[in-house]
Amino acid sequence: MAEYGRIDPFSFAASRDIESPVSIRIIGIDGDERPTKQSTLLERPQVRHIGSNTSSSSELYVTVQVWAGSKALTVPIQTSYKPPRPEIRWNEWLRLPISYKSIPANSRLAITIWDLSPDSSKADLCHATPFGGTTLALFGDDNQVVRGRQKCYIHKYKNADGTDDTTTPAVVRKELERMESLFKKHEMGEIPRVDWLDQMVFRGFEKKGLHAAKLSTKLRHRDPMANGRGNNVAHDTMDHSREDTPDPYVCVLNVELPRFDFPVVFADHEYEPPPISALQPLSASQIVAQRQPEVQFGPGIKAIGESSADFGSRLVMIYDPEVGQRDNPAEAKHRRLFRSSHRHGILDRDLKPNAKVRDELNVIMSYPPTHILSPEEADLVWKFRYHLTKDKRGLAKFVRSVNWNDQGELKQAVQVLSRWTEIDVDDALGMLGPSFDNPTLVQALKYEYMSSDSGVDNIQDSPLAQFLIQRAAANFMLGNYFHWYLMVECDDYSPEQDVRNREIYRKVAYEFMTELVKQPDGNESRKTLLRQAELLAILSRIANDIKLSSESIAKKTDRVKAFLGDPKNELMSIDPPLAMPLDPSIKIIGVIPDQVTVFKSSLNPIKCTFKTTTGSQYPIIFKLGDDLRQDQLVIQIITLMDELLQKENLDLKLSPYKILATSTTAGASQFVQSQSLSSIVNKFKNNPALAYLKHHNPDDRQPLGVRQDTLDTYVKSCAGYCVITYILGVGDRHLDNLLLAPDGHFFHADFGYILGRDPKPFAPLMKLSKEMVDCMGGVQSEHYRQFKQYCFLAYTALRKSSNLILNLFSLMVHANIPDIRLEPDKAVSKVRERFHLEMGEEEAIRYFERVIEDTLTAFAPVVIDKLHEWAQALRA
């Protein structure tokens, strides 16, 4: 017995993915050909001379044309000439000049069979007259492509009608049966009677020869006392109508449509909603998706597509991008009337919500920053705006509820904003994004209006630009990163980068240098930035040379060592010490050529080690040919999350390494001494990760033979990275980008896939391999239970700061980051889904525990790791 509610798997293909042209095989005509009625010959004498009426073997041919929306989509395609035969057969495939992916759901084939006639009323027919026509829908009632052999009823002496309300349907029996049943229900009183409408319907179907309509008409007007006579009349009428009504299967055309391995279901591309006008683009704050209106179907119509499919008229869903995007005039009028009563604010200043309204306002205040307020919620926030000035969470909600195109509301809103209590940083960041596109509110550089032809003085009108420039100029640590962030954006000439945005970054960079030299040590700071650029230019030159070279790795390494050790390049001794671009707090005094390593990969990254002023060493990996901005963003978010966890007194021993993109094709990252789990597995056997830690941190007094602080560091860092990579949706996780340091620090590298993207199928939501858990002592160990507890604490703490993280991602939706650029409108929602803010804390913890258990017991990640290992072995 099937489980209740279980849905069986259904494999299908989408029509938009089928590039094959629409084809049809014309097989032949079957059926008993009845002689033409004498009355027809008298009314239309030319019919007497048609080829099929004068000879049993006429030269018939067929034309096929695709129609949709009562318009022809293609030119007619005709069968080739066939010699006259008594049996009418073509057996010919016709290929129409349109593919399945290009046809709409209401497409149909208009098939006309042509006969020869000595008298043609139209010159363009070339003595051809319709033998008959039929119209075959390409999609069935279930929106599946019609496949295989079909019998099409031929409507004699009619040209195929391809309009939506076709008069030449291929199948008529189902519609006749449906109407018969409806007339019976009407007769029994199951359908309400409307005299004028009933008479209109009955007359229409009487003309079509539907005997049930005549029967219902007679029964409605018969004498109730003359039952016997009425029944006889009905019986006579029924018999007479059947004589006049032709059998729909007297003459049929056999055709065949292409067969596919799987059902093909209609699917169309969903276009983005257009802006309200060409002058004012539609912002995210203005979009309020409305519920689809309910459709009331008439008697006998159960669903879309079942109304009159056999007569060619079918209810077709048409995507209207304006529905749900434009304001409803009635709702807009109601909003203006409602807010006009609260516009002057004299009464609203003392307005206090009751208990019920206060609860509703608390719910609204708890919404995440990406939540769009409904019109009713926006009106409620506006009504109690003065009461909400004491709630720092309410400012962003209030700004979203204001209609900034209404001058009256704008004036009131500006007055209220000055009374609002100080808000948190995470809420303030949310107001820098593109959702707040009013010139009086927008504070993000990319979204502020700056005329590209008004010169650099225009930057003076940008409060955010001035704030960033002044802070960066006053603090070299901030200035260093600010400078290189701007340089990367100025260097971005990709099609995705708007020319206007690039011009803005250049103006800001110019203003930053101008402000920097005004500082007491500004000239020295400016020289430091120029020296950093020279250092990176030297590294880029040698990296490009070895990337283009076909030499072995050993020769490439020797070549880099000789280049860096050449006194002409002035890298052996750097005087005065230079602030490292990756970390300005580190001052380097020279490079160590003997510690250079060239990695074996397509880009040949270079590892070089610098000497610092403190006597320590600072190794970096310089890579040319890759855009590191996405990795840089992920590391920045990990660093932020680590700080948030530290504020909650939760130190998970995270070690986010430094990374800096210096251009769109180059960058450097800090090298952390570690080994990948893949190399550890190949080197150590029997619980390799634990054996690796035991090798570097032995302690025979401990149960697992590893120092307690090392194992604690490992457990905490595993928990932290599992939670963070789950929230960010980091993909392409395998044992080669899971790294373990000798001191127990576990961390991830290579963030080429985020937000749920993964190049491998059946990727888990979280990377938690058997090797990682075995190092803790197994699933039954106390360390594993501590690992889960740390995961729960970290997940709960980060959920509390979800507003800050979501607001930061909302600021990046238009950044030229690969995985964000693919679906910018869904980037924030993908992160929000991982937080599960709709759940309570206990429910979220239970859900995260299921994620851990499902990931650990899943079979697909094991197969993926093994396949990746084989692939790497073949490359080697």
Buried (B, 14 or more C-beta within 10 A) or exposed (E): EEEEEEEEEEEEBEBBEBEEBBBBBBBBBBBEEEEBEEEBBEEEEEBEEBBBBEEEEBBBBBBBBBBBBEEBBBEBBBBEEBEEEEEBEBEBEBEBEBBBBBBBBBBBBBBBBBBBBEEBEEEEEEEBBBBBBBBBBBBBBEBBBBBEEBBBBBBBBBBBBBBBEBBBBBBBEBBBEBBBEBBBEBBEEEBEEEEEEBEEBBEEBBEEBBBBBBBBBBBBEBEEEEEEEBEEBBEEBBEEBEEEEEEBBEBBBBBBBBEBEEBBBBBBEEEEBEEBEEEEEBBBBBBBEEEEEEEEEEEBBEEBBBBBBBBBBBBBBEEEEEEBBBBEEEEEEEBBEBBEEBBEEEEBEEBEBEEEBEEBBEEBBEBBBBBBBEBEBBBBBBBBBBBBBEBBBBBBBBBBBBBBEBEEBBEBBEEBBEEBEEBEEBBBBBBBBBBBBBEEBBBBBBBBEBEEEEEBEBBEEBEBBBEBBEEBBBEBEBBBBBBBBBBBBBBBEEEEBEEEBBBBBBBBBEBBBBBBEEBEEBEEBBEBBEBBBEBBEBBBEBBBBBBEEEEEBEEBBBBBBEBBBEEEBEBBEBEEBBBBBBBBEBBBBBBBBEEBBBBEEEBBBBBBBBBBEEEEEBBBBBBBEBBBBBBBBBBBBBBBBBEBBEEBEBEBBBBBBBBBBBBBBBBBBBBBEBBBBBBBBEEBEEBBBBBBBBEBBEBEEBEBBBBEEBBBBBBBBBBBBBBBBBBBBBBBBBBBBBBBBBBBBBBBBBBBBBBBBBEBEEBBBBBBBBBBBBBBBEBEBEBBBBBBEBBBBBBBBBBEBBBBBBBBBBBBBBBBBBBBBEBBEBBBBBBBBBBBBEBEEEEBBEEBBEBBEEBBEBEEBEEBBEEBBEEEEEEE
